Amino acid sequence: MDRAQLADFLRVRREALQPEDVGLPRGPRRRTRGLRREEAAALSGMSTDYYGRLEQQRGPQPSPAMLAAMARGLRLSLAERDHLFRIAGHNAPPRTGSDHLAPGLMRILDRLGDTPAQVVTDLAETLWQTPLAAALVGDEMRLTGPNRSLLRRWFTDPAARLLYPEEDHPRHSRFFTAELRGAYSRQGRGSRAEALVAELLETSEEFARWWSAHEVSAPRVDPKRFRHPELGLLELQCQVLLDPEQAQALLVYTATPGTESDEKLRLLPATASRPAGAAPAAEAIRPADA
């Protein structure tokens, strides 16, 4: 760990960011060049004291998880992220299947605070959500391990389907299977996609049936219908922005203006104030409500 280089790099990258770059108000009395330390710490999900000690060459060696959080918070490019890991005394993570979000995607997310939006991998693992996306589909960023993948949850956990009307399930199953086939084709043998395919072929007869059709593309389910536990049925369009370099996609949910779903979407912020630890949307729907 090169404490001096790490401290200097964090300071320089923090000062290079303006409040507008991360969706923060500038305020009339701001004199700090770039972001304040407390702002960089909050964006990285850590205490101001912890972050400040790193910039002062006094902190402990950050873990890979902490470094990944700082790379997102400071909107680092892949090359900058790799450099951060190395000067902190760690090997840079592999770029294939990386959880790192491109700065461009982060900037877009910063400007979508009042819109349900999230970034997912090609295995449907949620990397980042706006608060309204969490209010709509549940806090998927808290998931860990294999269950991070919606593709896996869809075919192995009945609760994953409760958020969607039952009559839409076959279309979702068909689309998810084709999406996984595409990910398997890109990632190849020995990949996490191959491992997921093997698991689902063993555990889900439904997946095996769809997989045997060898579809490499299937119609996207759009508009998507969600059964929110407080707002009821919402019919939303899902716009997709692809980042092919990192096999990630930005999903943005909108409603047709003037519709009932548009009115309900305007009420979604009120449901986002649910206390920490409350059940995500899908888990809050009882099977009896189907």
C-alpha positions as CSV (number, residue, x, y, z in Angstrom):
1,M,0.0,0.0,0.0
2,D,1.4,3.3,-1.1
3,R,-0.2,5.7,1.4
4,A,1.2,8.9,-0.1
5,Q,0.0,8.0,-3.6
6,L,-3.3,6.8,-2.4
7,A,-4.0,10.0,-0.4
8,D,-2.9,12.2,-3.3
9,F,-5.0,10.3,-5.8
10,L,-8.1,10.4,-3.7
11,R,-7.7,14.1,-3.1
12,V,-7.1,15.0,-6.7
13,R,-10.0,12.9,-8.0
14,R,-12.3,14.4,-5.3
15,E,-11.3,18.0,-6.2
16,A,-11.9,17.3,-9.9
17,L,-15.6,16.5,-9.2
18,Q,-18.1,19.3,-9.1
19,P,-21.3,19.0,-7.1
20,E,-23.3,19.1,-10.4
21,D,-21.3,16.1,-11.6
22,V,-22.9,13.9,-8.8
23,G,-26.3,15.4,-8.6
24,L,-25.6,17.7,-5.6
25,P,-26.6,21.4,-5.2
26,R,-23.7,23.8,-5.3
27,G,-25.1,26.3,-2.8
28,P,-24.3,30.0,-2.7
29,R,-21.4,29.9,-0.2
30,R,-19.4,27.0,-1.5
31,R,-15.7,27.8,-1.5
32,T,-14.3,24.2,-1.6
33,R,-12.6,23.3,-4.8
34,G,-14.6,20.2,-6.1
35,L,-16.4,18.0,-3.6
36,R,-16.0,18.2,0.2
37,R,-14.6,15.2,2.0
38,E,-17.9,14.5,3.7
39,E,-19.6,14.5,0.2
40,A,-17.1,12.1,-1.2
41,A,-17.5,9.9,1.8
42,A,-21.3,9.8,1.6
43,L,-21.1,9.0,-2.1
44,S,-18.8,6.1,-1.3
45,G,-21.0,4.8,1.6
46,M,-18.4,5.3,4.3
47,S,-17.9,7.7,7.3
48,T,-16.2,11.0,6.8
49,D,-13.6,10.1,9.4
50,Y,-12.6,6.9,7.6
51,Y,-12.3,8.7,4.2
52,G,-10.5,11.6,5.7
53,R,-7.9,9.4,7.4
54,L,-7.1,7.9,4.0
55,E,-6.5,11.4,2.5
56,Q,-4.3,12.2,5.5
57,Q,-2.2,9.0,5.0
58,R,-3.4,7.7,8.4
59,G,-6.0,5.2,7.5
60,P,-5.9,1.4,7.4
61,Q,-5.5,-0.5,4.1
62,P,-8.9,-0.4,2.4
63,S,-10.6,-3.7,1.6
64,P,-11.5,-4.4,-2.1
65,A,-15.1,-3.7,-1.2
66,M,-14.2,-0.3,0.1
67,L,-12.1,0.5,-2.9
68,A,-14.9,-0.5,-5.3
69,A,-17.2,1.8,-3.3
70,M,-14.8,4.7,-3.6
71,A,-14.3,4.0,-7.3
72,R,-18.1,4.4,-7.8
73,G,-18.4,7.3,-5.5
74,L,-15.6,9.3,-7.2
75,R,-16.8,8.3,-10.6
76,L,-13.6,6.6,-11.7
77,S,-13.0,5.1,-15.1
78,L,-11.9,1.5,-15.3
79,A,-8.3,2.5,-15.7
80,E,-8.6,4.8,-12.7
81,R,-10.2,2.1,-10.7
82,D,-7.4,-0.4,-11.5
83,H,-4.9,2.3,-10.5
84,L,-6.7,2.8,-7.2
85,F,-6.6,-0.9,-6.4
86,R,-2.9,-1.2,-7.1
87,I,-1.7,1.8,-5.1
88,A,-3.9,0.5,-2.2
89,G,-2.0,-2.8,-2.3
90,H,-4.5,-5.0,-4.1
91,N,-4.6,-6.7,-7.5
92,A,-7.0,-4.9,-9.9
93,P,-10.3,-6.8,-10.3
94,P,-11.0,-8.5,-13.6
95,R,-12.7,-6.3,-16.2
96,T,-14.8,-9.1,-17.6
97,G,-18.1,-9.3,-15.6
98,S,-17.0,-6.3,-13.6
99,D,-19.3,-4.7,-11.1
100,H,-17.7,-1.3,-11.7
101,L,-20.1,1.3,-13.1
102,A,-18.9,3.5,-15.9
103,P,-18.7,7.2,-15.0
104,G,-21.1,8.1,-17.8
105,L,-23.8,5.7,-16.3
106,M,-23.2,7.2,-12.9
107,R,-23.7,10.7,-14.2
108,I,-27.0,9.7,-15.8
109,L,-28.1,8.0,-12.6
110,D,-27.3,11.2,-10.6
111,R,-29.8,13.0,-12.8
112,L,-32.5,10.4,-12.5
113,G,-33.1,10.8,-8.8
114,D,-36.9,11.3,-9.3
115,T,-37.2,8.3,-11.7
116,P,-37.1,4.6,-11.1
117,A,-33.8,3.5,-12.8
118,Q,-31.2,0.8,-12.1
119,V,-28.0,-0.6,-13.7
120,V,-27.9,-4.4,-14.2
121,T,-25.3,-6.9,-15.5
122,D,-26.0,-9.3,-18.3
123,L,-26.9,-11.9,-15.6
124,A,-29.6,-9.4,-14.3
125,E,-27.6,-8.5,-11.1
126,T,-28.5,-5.1,-9.9
127,L,-25.4,-2.9,-9.4
128,W,-27.1,0.4,-8.6
129,Q,-30.6,1.7,-8.0
130,T,-32.2,5.0,-7.6
131,P,-34.4,5.2,-4.4
132,L,-37.5,5.1,-6.6
133,A,-36.3,1.9,-8.3
134,A,-35.9,0.3,-4.9
135,A,-39.4,1.5,-4.0
136,L,-40.8,0.0,-7.2
137,V,-39.0,-3.4,-7.3
138,G,-37.4,-3.7,-3.8
139,D,-33.9,-3.1,-2.6
140,E,-32.0,-5.5,-4.9
141,M,-28.6,-4.0,-4.0
142,R,-28.8,-5.8,-0.6
143,L,-28.7,-9.2,-2.3
144,T,-25.5,-11.2,-2.2
145,G,-24.1,-14.4,-3.7
146,P,-25.9,-16.3,-6.5
147,N,-29.3,-14.7,-5.6
148,R,-28.1,-11.4,-6.9
149,S,-29.2,-12.6,-10.3
150,L,-32.8,-12.1,-11.1
151,L,-32.4,-14.9,-13.7
152,R,-31.7,-17.3,-11.0
153,R,-34.3,-16.0,-8.6
154,W,-37.0,-16.1,-11.3
155,F,-36.6,-19.9,-11.8
156,T,-35.8,-20.9,-8.2
157,D,-37.7,-18.6,-5.9
158,P,-41.5,-18.2,-6.3
159,A,-41.4,-14.9,-4.3
160,A,-39.4,-13.3,-7.2
161,R,-42.5,-13.6,-9.4
162,L,-45.0,-12.0,-7.0
163,L,-44.2,-8.5,-8.3
164,Y,-45.5,-9.4,-11.8
165,P,-49.1,-10.5,-12.8
166,E,-49.2,-14.3,-13.3
167,E,-50.4,-14.0,-16.9
168,D,-47.1,-12.3,-17.8
169,H,-44.9,-15.0,-16.3
170,P,-44.5,-17.1,-19.5
171,R,-43.3,-14.0,-21.4
172,H,-40.8,-13.2,-18.7
173,S,-39.5,-16.8,-18.5
174,R,-39.0,-16.8,-22.3
175,F,-37.2,-13.5,-22.3
176,F,-35.0,-14.3,-19.3
177,T,-33.9,-17.6,-20.8
178,A,-32.9,-16.0,-24.1
179,E,-31.0,-13.3,-22.1
180,L,-29.1,-16.0,-20.3
181,R,-28.3,-17.8,-23.5
182,G,-26.8,-14.6,-24.9
183,A,-24.8,-14.1,-21.7
184,Y,-23.5,-17.7,-21.9
185,S,-22.5,-17.1,-25.6
186,R,-20.5,-14.0,-24.6
187,Q,-18.9,-15.3,-21.5
188,G,-18.1,-18.8,-22.7
189,R,-17.1,-22.0,-21.0
190,G,-16.0,-21.8,-17.4
191,S,-18.0,-18.6,-16.8
192,R,-20.6,-17.7,-14.2
193,A,-23.2,-17.8,-17.0
194,E,-22.3,-21.4,-17.7
195,A,-22.5,-22.3,-14.0
196,L,-26.0,-20.7,-13.8
197,V,-27.2,-22.5,-16.9
198,A,-26.0,-25.8,-15.4
199,E,-27.7,-25.1,-12.1
200,L,-31.0,-24.1,-13.6
201,L,-31.1,-27.1,-15.9
202,E,-30.8,-29.3,-12.8
203,T,-33.3,-27.5,-10.7
204,S,-36.0,-26.0,-13.0
205,E,-38.1,-28.0,-15.4
206,E,-39.6,-24.8,-16.8
207,F,-36.1,-23.4,-17.5
208,A,-35.1,-26.6,-19.2
209,R,-38.1,-26.4,-21.5
210,W,-37.4,-22.9,-22.6
211,W,-33.7,-23.6,-22.9
212,S,-34.3,-26.5,-25.3
213,A,-35.9,-24.0,-27.7
214,H,-32.5,-22.5,-28.4
215,E,-33.8,-19.0,-28.7
216,V,-31.1,-16.4,-28.8
217,S,-33.5,-13.5,-28.6
218,A,-37.0,-13.1,-27.4
219,P,-39.5,-10.2,-27.4
220,R,-38.8,-7.8,-24.5
221,V,-41.7,-7.6,-22.1
222,D,-42.7,-4.0,-22.6
223,P,-44.7,-2.4,-21.3
224,K,-43.9,-4.1,-18.0
225,R,-46.6,-4.6,-15.4
226,F,-45.8,-4.4,-11.7
227,R,-48.1,-5.2,-8.8
228,H,-46.9,-2.8,-6.2
229,P,-48.0,-3.6,-2.6
230,E,-49.3,-0.1,-2.0
231,L,-50.1,1.4,-5.4
232,G,-51.5,-1.6,-7.1
233,L,-50.9,-2.4,-10.8
234,L,-48.5,-0.1,-12.7
235,E,-47.9,-0.4,-16.5
236,L,-44.5,1.1,-17.3
237,Q,-42.3,1.4,-20.3
238,C,-38.7,0.2,-19.8
239,Q,-36.1,2.1,-21.7
240,V,-32.7,0.4,-22.0
241,L,-29.3,2.0,-22.5
242,L,-26.5,-0.6,-23.1
243,D,-22.8,-0.3,-22.1
244,P,-21.4,-3.2,-24.3
245,E,-17.9,-2.7,-23.0
246,Q,-18.9,-3.8,-19.5
247,A,-22.0,-5.9,-20.4
248,Q,-24.2,-3.6,-18.3
249,A,-27.6,-2.0,-19.0
250,L,-29.3,1.1,-17.6
251,L,-33.0,0.5,-17.2
252,V,-35.3,3.5,-16.9
253,Y,-39.0,3.1,-16.1
254,T,-41.6,5.6,-17.2
255,A,-45.3,5.8,-17.6
256,T,-47.4,7.2,-20.5
257,P,-48.4,10.8,-19.4
258,G,-52.0,11.2,-18.3
259,T,-52.5,7.5,-17.6
260,E,-53.5,5.9,-14.2
261,S,-50.0,4.4,-14.1
262,D,-48.5,7.9,-14.5
263,E,-50.5,9.1,-11.5
264,K,-49.4,6.2,-9.4
265,L,-45.8,6.7,-10.4
266,R,-46.1,10.2,-9.0
267,L,-47.1,8.7,-5.7
268,L,-44.1,6.3,-5.6
269,P,-41.8,8.7,-3.7
270,A,-44.1,8.5,-0.7
271,T,-43.6,4.7,-0.6
272,A,-39.8,5.2,-0.8
273,S,-39.9,6.5,2.8
274,R,-40.6,3.0,4.1
275,P,-38.4,2.5,7.2
276,A,-35.0,0.7,6.8
277,G,-35.4,-3.0,7.0
278,A,-39.0,-3.0,5.6
279,A,-39.8,-5.8,3.1
280,P,-39.0,-5.1,-0.5
281,A,-41.9,-4.7,-2.8
282,A,-41.9,-8.3,-4.1
283,E,-41.8,-9.8,-0.6
284,A,-44.5,-7.5,0.6
285,I,-47.1,-9.0,-1.8
286,R,-48.8,-12.0,-0.3
287,P,-49.5,-15.0,-2.6
288,A,-53.2,-14.6,-1.7
289,D,-53.2,-11.3,-3.5
290,A,-52.4,-12.9,-6.8
